[in-house]
Amino acid sequence: MRWSTFQYQGQVYDLTHLDQFDHIFVIPEAGSYPITIRFSHHCFTEHSSLTDDPDLFFTVGKEQRTFDLVRWQFSQRLPEIIKTLEARFISHTDHQSFFTIELIDDQGRSRDYEVYFEVTRDNKTKRLYLTVKSAYLRDQDRIADRPKSRRIRLAVILRNVQQNKPIRTQ
């Protein structure tokens, strides 16, 4: 997927940093994994409400959401966060999704920036795809809403998906 720009009140917000790209994860104990990285519009939009400015509406397919400046600002970090997943703490939710948390903002403050992703395999080509489904700052009032999880290594995720094996939950 290729993203272009979003305009609001004369300001142009570039989204091309979220264009899909190919990357190779080289994991010493597990080998090399070529993978295509993709980003959902949920990385820079939020749920729409009737009180939102219609000029902020962002539609993909049949889904309408609202462009969110804070999500967009933090999304600038996503390509680097994803490229360094093998060195990050990754949590496995009860579903076949995973998340990692980036903790430091531009002012050096500790923040919970949750990045939810899934890894899939094209059965025809055997190509792996990592899709960032959503990314946002965790609101302190909703910290209890964080999904229950357990730690998992990127090598386990990539190996199991490549071999078409399920990833067990505890």
N, C-alpha and C positions, 0 to 999 in steps of 0.2 A: 504494500500500500504506500502511496505517495501522498503527502500532505503539502499544502501550499501555505496560504496565509489566512488570517482572520482579521477583519477590520472592525473597529469600534471607535466611534467618536473621533475619527480622523487618525487614530493610531493603528499601525499595522503590526500584527503579532505573527511572527514567522513560526511555522510549524514544521519546517523541513528537517529540523533536528530529530524528528520522530519518523522520518522515512525509514522503511525497512532496509536492512543491510545484512550482509553475510559476515559471519564471524567464526573463528575456529577457537574452541576451548581446548587448550592443551593441559591435561591434568596428568601429572606424573604417574600416579598409580593406576590410571584408567585409560590413557591414550588421548588421541585427538578426536574431536567431535565438531565437524563442520555443521553450522546451524544458521538458519535465517531468523533474524530478530525482527519482530513486528510490534507495533504499538497501537493500542485501541484509543479511540477518542475519549474514553473515560479517564485518560491520563491528564487531560486539560479541560474537561467539562464536569459538571455536576448535575444532579437531578434538577429538572425545571419546576418552577412553581408559577402560579398565576400572577404573583407580584413581581416576577423578573422582567427586566427590560427586554421587550421582544427583539431589539437589535443585538442582544447577546445570545439569542437562540442559535444553536448549532445542530444541524440535522445530518444524520448518516442513515441512509436507508429510511426506515419508518420510525426511527428513534430520534426524538428531539430532546436535547439537553441544553444546558446553559454554559457558555464559555466562562471559565473561572480563572481570573488573573493569577491567583496564588498557585493553583494547580499548574498553570502554564509556566510560571516562573520556576517552580521546582522540577517541572518536566525537562528543563534544560540539562539536568544531571542524569536523566535516565539512561542515555546510551553508555555513559561511563560506569554507572552502577551495574548495568547488565553485563558489560564486558569484564567486570571484576567479581562476578558472582562466586567463582570458585574460592575466593578469599573471604567471603561474607558468611554470616550466620543466616541460614535459610531455615524457615519453618514450613512444615507440611501440615496443611489443614485436613479436616475430615473428608474433604473432597479431593479431587486430583488437581489441586492448585497449591501454590507455594507462595510464600512471601518473605521478603527481607526488609530490614528497617535501616534507613540511613538516619543517623542521629545528629548531625551537625549542620546548622544553616549558615548562610553567608556572614552572619555576625558572630559566629562561633558558639551560638546557643544550641543546647541539646533539644532536638525536636524528633518526634516520631513520624517519619515519612515512610509510609507503608507502600510497598511495591508488590502487587499480586500478579503472578504469572503462571502460565501453564506451558508444558512442553508436549508436543505432539509429533507424530511421525506420519509422513505420507506413505501409505502402504505400497503404492505403485513405484515411487522413486526411492523410497527408504530415506528421504531427506527429513532432517529434524527441523522443527519450527518452535521457537520460543516466542510466545505472545504475551506481552505485558497487557493484562486485562484492565488494570486500574492502578492508580497511584495517587496518594493524597496524604496530607497531614492528618494525623489522628487527633481529633478533638479531645481534649482532656476530659470533657463531660461524657464522652462515649468510650472511654478506655476499656470499660467492661464489655463492650461489643466486639472486641478483638476476638477472632476465632481461636478456639483451643487448638493447640498445635504441638508438634514435636520437632526436634531438630533433624535435619537431613542434609547430607552432603550433595553437592551438585553432581559429583561423579555417579552417585547412586541413581539420581533422577535420569541423567543422560544415558547411562548404560541400560537401565531397565526399559526406558522408552525405545531406545535403539533396538533392543532385543525383543520388543513387543511383550514385555513382562509387566505384570501389575506392580504398582508401588503400594506396599502394604501400609495400612494405618494401624495404630495401636489401639 
